[in-house]
């Protein structure tokens, strides 16, 4: 596993991280990793992306794009 070192952390920010870590009985490193993971989600698979896009598509029959293009062209 790789290491990450962050220099010049603001004292107030570090104090907040330490407070959060203590409240959760975790280390500052564990809290920092959680924050980074939430900020930069994994890419997932192509199947995951397809499911997300499909969920945005309304149910029912979909229009044929050829018909839509012809309609716009003929206007």
C-alpha positions in Angstrom: 0.0 0.0 0.0 1.3 3.5 -0.8 1.9 6.3 1.7 0.7 9.8 1.4 2.3 12.7 3.4 0.7 16.1 3.5 2.9 18.9 4.5 1.9 22.3 5.9 -1.5 21.3 7.3 -3.2 24.2 9.0 -3.1 23.7 12.8 -6.9 24.4 13.1 -7.7 21.8 10.4 -5.4 19.2 12.1 -7.2 19.9 15.4 -10.6 19.3 13.8 -9.3 16.1 12.3 -8.0 15.0 15.7 -11.3 15.9 17.3 -13.3 13.9 14.7 -10.9 10.9 15.0 -11.2 10.9 18.8 -15.0 11.1 18.7 -15.1 8.1 16.4 -12.2 6.2 18.2 -10.3 6.2 15.0 -6.9 7.5 13.9 -6.4 10.8 12.0 -5.1 8.7 9.1 -8.3 6.7 9.0 -10.4 9.8 9.1 -8.3 11.4 6.3 -8.7 8.3 4.2 -12.5 8.3 4.6 -12.6 12.0 3.5 -10.5 11.3 0.5 -12.5 8.2 -0.5 -15.8 10.3 -0.3 -14.3 13.1 -2.3 -12.9 10.9 -5.1 -15.2 8.0 -5.7 -13.9 5.0 -7.6 -14.6 4.8 -11.3 -16.5 1.6 -11.1 -17.0 -0.7 -14.1 -18.6 0.0 -17.5 -21.6 -2.0 -16.3 -21.9 0.4 -13.3 -21.8 3.4 -15.6 -24.4 1.8 -17.9 -26.8 1.1 -15.0 -26.5 4.7 -13.8 -27.2 6.1 -17.3 -30.1 3.6 -17.8 -31.6 4.7 -14.5 -31.8 8.3 -15.9 -33.7 7.1 -18.9 -37.5 7.2 -18.6 -39.3 3.9 -18.8 -41.2 2.9 -21.9 -40.6 3.0 -25.6 -37.8 5.3 -26.7 -37.9 7.5 -29.8 -35.9 6.5 -32.8 -33.2 9.1 -33.2 -33.5 8.8 -37.0 -37.0 10.1 -36.9 -36.0 13.0 -34.6 -33.2 14.0 -37.0 -35.5 13.9 -40.0 -38.1 16.0 -38.2 -35.5 18.6 -37.3 -34.1 18.6 -40.8 -37.5 19.1 -42.4 -38.5 22.0 -40.2 
